[in-house]
């Protein structure tokens, strides 16, 4: 459920913030926005794409209890991106669903979104865990009673 909420929020943020980031010439992640097939409208700035999906990763890191939950989160995000792109291709380009699914599996945004989010989430969890563990190597030998 968390993956679905995160993915919907991230997709909405990409649609909302895309006009504000149109001046950045850092590159474009093509087909990042499903159902927006006008020429030049389906892509977003790489900077915006990374910021939004990294924010999703931070949110997931704070919500997930274990690393296994983050793996399930990544799979859920991947399915969301694949489904959104498949529906986009089926509706807008009038392709068959199966052909659209195979075409969606070749879109970079389908893989980049979960990769960015989960990399940030796991890095955050590891950094947080490392900060809250006692330092190693400072174990003093127990003194023997006399």
VMD Tcl script that draws the C-alpha trace (Angstrom):
set ca {
  {0.00 0.00 0.00}
  {2.88 2.36 0.82}
  {4.39 1.86 -2.62}
  {1.11 2.77 -4.29}
  {0.65 5.93 -2.22}
  {4.27 6.96 -2.84}
  {4.03 6.33 -6.56}
  {0.78 8.26 -6.95}
  {2.20 11.18 -4.97}
  {5.46 11.17 -6.94}
  {3.68 11.03 -10.29}
  {1.46 13.90 -9.21}
  {4.48 15.93 -8.08}
  {6.18 15.34 -11.42}
  {3.11 16.67 -13.24}
  {2.83 19.62 -10.86}
  {6.49 20.67 -10.82}
  {7.37 20.00 -14.48}
  {6.47 23.53 -15.68}
  {8.64 25.10 -12.97}
  {11.67 23.05 -13.97}
  {11.33 23.49 -17.73}
  {14.22 25.99 -17.84}
  {16.80 23.48 -16.64}
  {18.80 22.05 -19.52}
  {20.23 19.11 -17.61}
  {18.63 16.47 -19.76}
  {15.27 14.80 -19.97}
  {13.95 11.49 -18.68}
  {11.65 10.55 -21.54}
  {8.25 8.92 -20.96}
  {8.41 9.72 -17.24}
  {4.81 10.97 -17.22}
  {2.19 8.45 -18.28}
  {-0.72 9.67 -20.42}
  {1.09 12.84 -21.46}
  {2.02 12.07 -25.03}
  {2.09 15.51 -26.59}
  {5.46 16.11 -28.23}
  {7.99 16.95 -25.56}
  {5.51 16.68 -22.68}
  {6.08 13.12 -21.48}
  {9.63 13.85 -20.35}
  {10.80 15.68 -17.24}
  {14.08 17.19 -16.15}
  {16.58 14.69 -14.75}
  {17.06 16.94 -11.73}
  {13.33 17.01 -10.97}
  {13.03 13.26 -11.53}
  {15.87 12.50 -9.10}
  {14.62 14.96 -6.46}
  {11.06 13.61 -6.48}
  {12.01 9.94 -6.40}
  {14.72 10.56 -3.78}
  {12.07 12.23 -1.60}
  {9.91 9.14 -2.04}
  {12.89 7.03 -0.95}
  {13.38 9.16 2.19}
  {9.72 8.78 3.05}
  {9.89 5.02 2.51}
  {13.00 4.78 4.70}
  {11.20 6.47 7.55}
  {8.14 4.24 7.17}
  {9.82 0.86 6.57}
  {10.79 -1.28 9.53}
  {13.09 -3.68 7.65}
  {15.06 -3.91 4.45}
  {12.67 -6.60 3.21}
  {9.91 -4.02 3.22}
  {12.06 -1.84 0.98}
  {12.45 -4.68 -1.51}
  {8.67 -5.07 -1.62}
  {8.45 -1.30 -1.96}
  {10.80 -1.38 -4.98}
  {8.77 -4.13 -6.65}
  {5.56 -2.18 -6.02}
  {7.04 0.98 -7.53}
  {8.26 -0.95 -10.54}
  {4.80 -2.45 -11.12}
  {3.22 1.00 -10.78}
  {5.57 2.51 -13.33}
  {5.15 -0.45 -15.69}
  {1.36 -0.36 -15.39}
  {1.18 3.40 -15.90}
  {3.38 3.29 -18.96}
  {1.50 0.29 -20.35}
  {-1.86 2.03 -19.94}
  {-0.39 5.17 -21.50}
  {0.77 3.27 -24.54}
  {-2.50 1.35 -24.82}
  {-4.76 4.39 -24.50}
  {-2.83 7.18 -26.16}
  {-0.99 5.28 -28.88}
  {-3.80 2.74 -29.37}
  {-1.50 -0.24 -28.99}
  {-2.56 -3.66 -27.75}
  {-2.05 -4.09 -24.01}
  {0.49 -6.90 -24.36}
  {2.47 -5.00 -26.97}
  {2.26 -1.91 -24.75}
  {3.57 -3.90 -21.78}
  {6.56 -5.11 -23.77}
  {7.21 -1.57 -25.01}
  {6.83 -0.20 -21.46}
  {9.43 -2.67 -20.24}
  {11.99 -0.87 -22.41}
  {11.32 2.61 -20.98}
  {14.13 3.87 -18.74}
  {11.80 5.72 -16.34}
  {10.15 2.42 -15.39}
  {13.44 1.23 -13.92}
  {15.00 4.51 -12.81}
  {12.18 5.54 -10.45}
  {12.33 2.46 -8.18}
  {16.12 2.33 -8.44}
  {16.52 5.91 -7.21}
  {13.90 5.59 -4.48}
  {15.18 2.32 -3.07}
  {18.84 3.33 -3.27}
  {18.07 6.45 -1.23}
  {15.88 4.47 1.19}
  {18.47 1.76 1.86}
  {21.29 4.29 2.14}
  {19.26 6.30 4.62}
  {18.39 3.22 6.67}
  {22.04 2.11 6.78}
  {23.26 5.60 7.68}
  {20.66 5.86 10.43}
  {21.55 2.40 11.77}
  {25.28 3.16 11.72}
  {24.79 6.39 13.68}
  {22.85 4.64 16.43}
  {25.18 1.74 17.07}
  {27.89 1.84 19.70}
  {31.43 2.24 18.34}
  {33.25 -0.99 17.69}
  {36.72 -1.84 18.86}
  {36.43 -0.16 22.23}
  {35.65 -3.31 24.16}
  {37.80 -3.35 27.27}
  {38.72 -6.66 28.84}
  {36.77 -7.43 31.97}
  {38.85 -7.03 35.07}
  {39.30 -10.17 37.11}
  {38.18 -10.05 40.72}
  {40.98 -10.41 43.27}
}
mol new
graphics top color blue
foreach p $ca { graphics top sphere $p radius 0.5 }
foreach p [lrange $ca 0 end-1] q [lrange $ca 1 end] { graphics top cylinder $p $q radius 0.2 }
display resetview
